[in-house]
Amino acid sequence: MKKKVIQILTEHGTLVQPDAIKYILSQKNPMVYVQSLINKSGEYPLILTVDDLKNMEENRQSKVILMSEANEYTRSCRRQFRSIEVKHEPETNLAETKPDVNIISDVSGNSTCEGNVNDFAKYFRNRYESIKKLLKNRREMVGITPINRIRQTDAQIKIIGIVKETSVTKKGHRLIEIEDETGAISALIPNNSLLISEPVVTDEVIGIVGRLSSKSGLVNVESIVRPEIMMRREINRAKIPLCAAFVSDIHVGSKTFLSDAWEKFVEWLKSDEASNIKYIVIPGDAVDGIGVYPDQEDELLISDIFKQYEELGRLLSEIPENIQIILSPGNHDAVRQAEPQPAFPENIRKLFGSNVLFVGNPCYFTLNGVEILLYHGRSMDDFVTTIPSMTYNTPIPMMKEMLRRRHLAPIYGGRTPIAPEHKDYLVIDRVPDIFVTGHVHSAGVEVYRDVTLINASAWQSQTSYQRTQGFVPDPGKVPVVNLQTLETKIMKFA
């Protein structure tokens, strides 16, 4: 009976929590009860809970009415349920559906930089040109003027440049020096302007609308324009109700790795309730690494980096083979620290099963047509130290700032090392359906301009270093997305 109930709900794109299954099976006629819910409900939640069931009953005025309605058509439903009993598999067997992953953009195998002056010049030129192209599509930036062609005029001027430096005058005015391929100029935001609190960071590419002052030679800023993402666009959806789980910062090898919570997660993946989980996306810091933070060796359970990956491979091998795992590196992993980071080398890859796909950081890819932007999130360290309102406990606002700037790590020379690739892989040149990060050990889900933002928690309790920094992690939580509806829910295992 339990499997039949789960089969019906799975065909409607719904996962079921164990308590909800028990509640359904406690009904006088569980099959009729489930069918009644389906027939009477316009939309079904991604993960069905007991509270969801009770709310559905309340919406029908009472449980008695619900069951009496169900009993009224028990006879008419009987043939339908008999046919379900005879049928060994659903029409779309989600467990046997092959994964559909397409890599769109990844530095892995495409790195060209050697770290010389020419590489840096090409890198910044590509960053500038890529974001300038996006800015020119903004209505506010029609009719831009190169900096070297600015002439004294009372007319409004529009310029696009990369921020070279920002400063505050003694009177509290803000100065922004920007440059394009033709020259540089300074722009002034008066201390009484509404823009005075607008965060502008070095090396981001912005548009400025204003007027040239005849006295100072500065551009008086009237508005700051960023490339942003469009308000309305076509969202990609899978044709069948497959789900993706997002699992970040596992930190295998650390004494603070939450093994009990991880075991609960894996057991859940093996249950019927998780039968439509087809993908697990891991955005970095899969192991704890060696020498990443002060006195880390005192908190390592496994002090050999390759043995850390061997243990990770063992843990991932316990996940059902029909689930495709997408694994990227982070700043704790054994690849180059400078972003963009390539996928793991072969001597690490060989430690994992065939259902693990290795990608770089960042990476654009699709899961059954749904476009994902994966980024570990190290640049959040720079956002926190540069923009006063940003905190590690609230990663979603930082993700929004990345989308507004159309760049994952706009601040160069800060805490995020960046390799001078000839193409800037950190430019957000495509608008994804899902944008996922990790790094800050928090769990968060929000929709911003039709993009589902996910910070994918962690599997490590607070370290001594985090304690000295006043950082409190939020571990053991797994955001799960139905790729057909893009409905998201967080499962808790710690």
N, C-alpha and C positions, 0 to 999 in steps of 0.2 A: 504493500500500500504506500509506504513512504517513497519508494522510487517512482511510483506512478504520479504521486502528487508533485514531486520535484520535476518530473518530466513535463507535466502540463505547464508549470510555472516557468521552466527554462525556455520552453517554446515561445513564451511571451516576454523573454528577455529579462527575467527576474531571478536574482539570487535570493536564497532564503536562509535566515539565521536559524541555528538549531532550536532555539526556544520557540520560534514561529512554527517550525515543523511539528514540535510537540503539541502546540496549541491546536493546530489544524487536525492532527491525528486524534485529539481528545474529543472532537466533535462527533455527533451521532452518526453522521455520514460524511466523512472527510472529502470524498470525491465530489459529492454534490455541493458541499460547502465551498470548495475551491472553484468549481465551475460557476457557482452563483456569483462569487466575487468577480470573476473575470467578465462574466456577462454584464454585470452592473457597473463596472469601473471603467471610466474613460481612459485613464492613464494608470500605469502601475509603477511603483517605486523600483529603483535599481536593486536595492537589497531590502527584502521584506522582513519587518520586525513584528513582534507581538503588538506593539503600539499601533503600527500601521493597520493591522487586522482589526483591532478594536475601534480605531477611528473610522474604518470602512463600515463597521457594524453600526456605529453611532449615526453615520450619514444615512443609514437606512432606517432610522428612528429607534430601532432596538434589535437585539440579537434574536429575539423571538420572531419578529417580523421577517428577518432575514432567513431564518431556518424554515419558517412556514412557507415562504415563497419558494425556497429550495425544494421542500417536500412536495409542493404542488406540481413541480415538473420533474420529479424523480423518475417517474415512469418513462417520460419522453426522452430523458437523458440516458436511460439505461443502455440502449443500443449503442449510443456514442461511446460510453465508457467500456462496453464490451469490445468494441473495435480497438480501443486504446490498449486493452489488455492483450489482444491478439498481436498487436503491432509491436515488434521487438525494438525498433529504433524510431526516433522521431524523423520526420521528413528531412530536416536539416540536423545532422548529428554534429553538434558543435565540438565535441571532443575529438572527432575525426577530421574536422575541417583543417586543411593545411594552412600554416601561417602565410600571410601575404605581407612581406616587408620589402620596401623599396627605398634604398638610400639615395637621397637627393643631393646632399652636400656634406663633405667630410674631408678634413685635411689628410687623413690617413692615406699614405702612398702618394700624396700630392705636394709634400713640403718642398720648397725651392730655396729657402733663405739660408744664407751662410753667416749672417750677422754683420755684414759690412755696411758702410755708409750708403751705398747704392740701394741695398735692401730696405733700409729705413725710409729712404726717399720714396721708393715705389710703394711701400706699405702706406704711408700717410697720404700719398697722392690717390691711391685706390680708395682709402677710407673717405677722403674728401669728395672725390668724384661720385662714389656710390651714394652717399647721403645727399649730396647736392642734387643728384638726379631725382631723388624722392622729394626733396624740398621744392623743386621747380614745378612739381605737380600740384602743389598747394595753391589755391586761388589767391591767397594773400601775397604770394611771391611772384606773381606775373609781372614781368618787366624789370628783372634784376639788373643791377649795374656792377661791372667789375670795379674793384676798389681803385685801381689806377685811373679810372675814367670819371671818378666823382669830381664834380665841379661845383663851385659856389652857386647855389640856387635856393629859392624859397620852396621849390617843389619837394614833395616827398621822395625819398630814395629807398631802394631796397637792395640789400647786399646779403651774400651768403659767404660765410667763412668758418674756419676752424678756430676755436677759442685758444689763443696763445697764453693769455694770462688774465686773471681777474684780481681786483684790489678794491679797497674801500678808502675814500679820502677822509681827511680830518673832520669834514662836515657831514660825513655819513653817506656821501654819494658813492655809487658803485661805478667802477671803470671796467670795461670789458675790451681787451685788445684782441681783434680777430684778424686773420689773414686769409687771402685766397691765393690763387696761382699768380696774381699780378702785383700784390702788395699787401700792406697792413694798415689798419686804422683803429683808433680807439673810439668806443661808444660810451656814452654817459647815461646812467639811470639816476635821476634826481632822488634825493632821500625822501621826498614826499610822493613818489610814484607808487602805484599799486604793484609795480614790477620789482620793487626793491627787495622783496623777500623771495622772488623767483630764483630757485637754485640754478646757477650756471656753473658747470665744471670745466676744467681745462681739457682741451683736446676733443670736446664734442663739437659737432658741426651744427650751426644754427643759422637761421635767417633773422635779419634785423630790419625793421621798418622804422624810419625816422627822418630827421631833417638835419642838415649840416649847419653847425653854428658858425657864423662869420667871425665871431670873436675868439672862440677857443679852438676852432678847427675840429671839434669833436662832433660825432653824430649823436644828437639827442634822441634817445630810444623812445619810440612810441609803442612798439610791440616786439616781442620775441616769438619767432615762429619755429616750431620743431616739426620734423617729418611725420611724427605720430603714426597711428594706424587708422584706417578708414572706419567710420561709424557703422556702415552696413556693407556686408559682403556675403558672398555665397559660402556657406559652411559645408565642408565635406563630412559625409556620414557613411558608415559601413552599411552594407545591405542586410546583414544579419546581426543579431544581438550578441556579438562577441564582446568580451570585456578585457581591459588592460589594467594591471595593477602597477603602481609606481612605488618603488622601494629604493631608498637612497641611504648612503652613509652606513653601511653594515659594520664596518670597522672590525672585521675578523682579525684576531690576534691580540686584541686588547683585553685586559682583565675586566673591563667594564662592558664588554659585549654582552648583550641581553640574550643569552642562549635559550632560556625558557620561553621568552616571548617569540623568538624565531621558530622554535619547535611548534608552538601553537599555530603560527602562521602557515607552516608547511603542512601540518595536519589538516588545517582548514582547506588548503589547496587540494588535498587528496579526497576531500569529502564531496558528496553529491551537490552540496550547497554552492560549491565553487566550480561547477562543471562548465560554465561558459567563460571562465578565465582562460584566455588564449595567449596573453602576453604578460611578461613582467619586465618593466623598464627600470634599469638601475643607473641613475645619473652620478656615478662616481663615489670615491672613497669606499671601495668594496673591502679593502683591508686597512688596518691602522697604520701600516708603514713603519719606517725606522727613522728616528731623529727628526720628526716633523715639528715637534714643539719641545720646550725645555723639560728635561727630566722625564721624557716619554718612556725611556727604557725601564723605569721603575713601575710602569703600569702595563707592561707588555706580558701577555701570557705566552706568546710565541715571538721570539726575538729574531727569527730568520725570515726574511721577506718572502722567500720562495715557499717556505713551509706555511706561511700565512695564506698564500694563494692555493697551496695544496688543500688546506682546510676549507677555504672558500669553495674550491671545486667540489669537495666532498659534500658540503652543505647544499650547494646548488644541484648536485646529482640526486638529492632526495626529492626534488620537485618533480612532479609528473613530466615525462618526456614529451607529452603532447603540447606542453606550454613552451612557447618560444621566449627565451631570455635575451634581452638586449642590454649589453654591459658596456659602459663607458668609464674612462678614468676620471679621477679628481686629484686634488693636490696631495693626498696621502698615498697615491698609487705610484707604481714603479714605471713611470714614463717621464718624459721631460716636463719640468714644472711650467715652462712658458706656454701660454695659450696662443693659438689652438693646440690642444694636445692630441697626438695620434693615438690610434687604438693600441692595445697591449701588443708587445712583441711576441714572436712565435714561441719562445721558451716559456712564456706564461700561458699562452693560448692552449698549448698541448695538455695542460693540466685540467681542462674542462671538457664537458660532454658536447655532443654534436648539436644540442639544442641551444647553445650559447652563441649569440652573434656579437662580435666585438666591433665597436664603433668608436670614433674619436669624440673629443669634447671641444667645442659644441658639435652637434650633428642634426641635420634635417633628415627626416625619414617619414615614410607613411606606413600605417598599420591598417590594412584593408581600406586604403584610400584616405584615411584620416591623417592629416599632416601634423607631425610632432616636431617641435623644436626642443631639443634636449641640451641643457647647459648645466654644468656642475654648480656654478654660482660663486666662484671665488671673488669676483669683482664686488660682491656685497660688502666685503671688508673695506673697500674704498668708498662705497656709498655711505656706510655707517660713519666713517671718519670725516667725510666731506660735507654731508648734508645733515644738519642738526636733527631733523625730524625722523631720521631713519634709525631703526633698531634691529638687532639680530632676532628678537622675538616676533617681529612682524615683517617677514620677507616679502609678502605680496606687494606692498607699496614700492619696494625696490625693483621688483619685476615690472611694475607699471612704468617706472622711470626708464628702464631699459627699452621698453616698447615705445615710449614717447620719443626717445632719442634715436630709436632704431639701431641701437648698438648695445651689445652685452657687456662691454667693458670700456666705456668711453674715456676713463681717466688713465692716461699713460704715465708710467714712472712711479706709480703708487705701490700698493701691496700686491697687485696682480701683475706678475711678469708676463709680457706679451712678446711673442716672436715676430720679427718683421717679415712675415710672408708677403709675397708680391700681391696676393689677394687677401683682403681683410675678411677672414672667416667669421669675425665677431660682429660684422654688420648684419642687422636683421633685414635682409633684402626681400624676404618673403614673410607674409603674415600667416602664422600657423593656426591650426585649429586648437592645439593644446601646446602650452609652453610649460615645461617642467624643469625645476631646479632642485638642488639639495643644499649641501654645505653647511647650513646654519642649524641643522638638527631641529627644525620646527615643522609643524604640519599646518598647511593652509591650502584652501581652495577658494577661488573666486572667479567670476566671469568679468572680463574687462573688454568692452567693445567686441563682443562675440568670441573672444579668445578665452579658453578655459586655462586659468593659471593654477599651477600645482606646485607647492613645495612639499617634498616627499619624505619628511620626517627623518628618522635615524633608528639604529638598533644598538645604541650605546648610551649608557647612563652618564651622569655628569663626571667628567674627569677633574683631577686636581687643578689642572691648568684652567679649565673652564670656570672652576670655582673662584680662582683668583681674579678672573675677568668679570665675575658677576653674571655669567651666562648660565641660564637654566634650560636644558634641552627638553623637547617634547617628543619622546621616542615611542617606538612600537605601534605607529599608526600607518595604515596603508590606504591611500586614496585609490579608489577603483572607479574606472570610467566605462560606461556602456558606450561602445564606439558607434552604435546605431543611433542613440538618442543624445549622446554626450552628457547624460546625467551622471553626476559624480557623488560618491559617498565615501566617507572615511571609516574604515574598519579598525577597531582597536584590539591590540594583542598584548599590551603591557599596562 
